[in-house]
Structures are given as structure tokens and as C-alpha cells.
Amino acid sequence: MRRARTLVLESSTFSTRPVLLFAAIALVKSRYERGSIIVTSNRSFTEWDKIFSDSVLATAVLDRLLHHSSIVNIRGKSYRLKGKRKKVMKSLAFDRCFLTN
């Protein structure tokens, strides 16, 4: 079986369910220094103990992910939520108009 050149994971991949959590950790461990991994997350590194429910596991995984890594920190409003915000604001304006009449 061919190994993917780059693996992309969302931090929610690291589930609190033990089977999924250990599978994700094994995946990171197996690719450590053997293949590229891109991890996306809306949490800072200091909050990863909440993802793992264990600060020791979080530290071990972050140690492997951050060794030889490049970190891209994107700040700002979510692009995906941009359209939803407009819809919600229009809906709220309509509701206010409807309720006041």
C-alpha cells in the first residue's frame, strides 16, 4: 500500500472516545519523521489537553507534531461563517420588525 505524501487532520479527529483517540495517536506516531501532516484546529496549543482529556497525551502528540514543524496562525473572522452571519442578521431584523408591529 502506498503511503500518502501529506496527511491532513482536523484536531477533532483526536476524539475523546478511547478507540478513536488511540488510533489518531498511532497514526501521528507512525508518520513521525516519515511523512507530512497538516493539522487544522480552532484551539490554541494550551487548550489541547481538553481535546485529549489528558495533558500527558496532549504533550506527547504536540511534541511529535511540533518537532520540525512550521506553524501558520490565521487570525480573523471565519470565512465560512460570513454568509451565515448575514442570514442571521437579516432574520433577526425581520423578527424584530414582525414583533414590533
N, C-alpha and C positions, 0 to 999 in steps of 0.2 A: 504494500500500500504506500502511495506517495504521501509525503508529509507536506502540508500547506506551508507556503513561504511565510505568510503572515496570518496570525490568528487574531480576530477582533472579538473582544468580550465587553459586555456591559457589566458594571460592578454588581448588578442584581443577579448575575449568573452565580455569584457566590451566595447561594441560598442559605438560610438558617436550617433547612432540612439536612440532617447529617449526611445522607447518601449523596445528595447533590453538592453539598459543601466539600466533602472529601474528594468527589470526582473532579471538581473545579481545581482544588488544590493539587491533585495528582496531575492534572493537565498542565498547570503552570510549572510544576516541578519537572515534568517530562520535557518541557520546551526550554527550560532554563539553560541559557547559553547555547541553545541548539536551533532556535527559531525565533522570529519576531512575534511580539504580542502587543497589540494595541488595546488598552483598557479605557473605556469611557465611564465617567462617573459624575454625578452631581454632588458628591460628598468630598470633603477635604480628607486628607490622609489621617488627620486626627480623629475623624469620625468612623474610620473603617472597623474599629472594634465593635460598632453597632451592627455592621454587616455580618461579621463573623460571630458575634456574641461571645467573643473571647479575644482579649488583647494579645495573647501569645500567638495565636494563629494569625491574627491580623499582621502582627510584626513579622512573622516568618514569610507570609505571602508578599507583603510590601518589600521586604528585604530582597527577595528574588526579582520582583517586578522593577524595583528602582535601581538595582545594580546594572550598570551600563545603559541607563535609560536616558531618554530626552523627555522632558515634561512640557506639555503645551497647556497652559492655563488660559481658558477662554472665559472672559467675564462679560456680563451684559445680559440683556433681556433675551429670553428664549425665542428663537426664530419660529419654532413650531407653535408656540402659544400666541404668536402675534395675531393671526386671524381669529383665534378663539376669543381673545380679549375684545376685539371689535364686536363680535357677535354678542358677547355677554353684555357689553356696554349698551348696545342697541336694545337688547332685551330688557335691561334694567330701565332704560329711558322710556320704553314703551310701557312697561309695568307701572312706572311712576305716573305717567300720563294717564293711563287707564284707571289707576286707583284714585287719582285726584279729581277725576271728572264725575 
